[in-house]
Amino acid sequence: MSSFGGCCGDMKDAMTSPPEKLLRVEANGVLYLTVGYANTEQGVGWFDQAVLFCPFCGTALQSRADIQHRAGA
């Protein structure tokens, strides 16, 4: 289980409720939010953004340094 979702009930619900989750945690531990999509010749392309703050209560969830470290940048 991810450490994300402990800041407020809304975030907990968003992290655990299906269907079509727009919030997801990659294998490297970075939390992403899907912010859009585009249809291409190869299929649907998703636009994801790493989440710094809870979109519901504003609590800091991860820093840019955390994301860079986890992503291996």
Helices and strands as residue ranges (DSSP letters): H 9-16, E 23-25, E 31-40, E 43-50, H 64-71
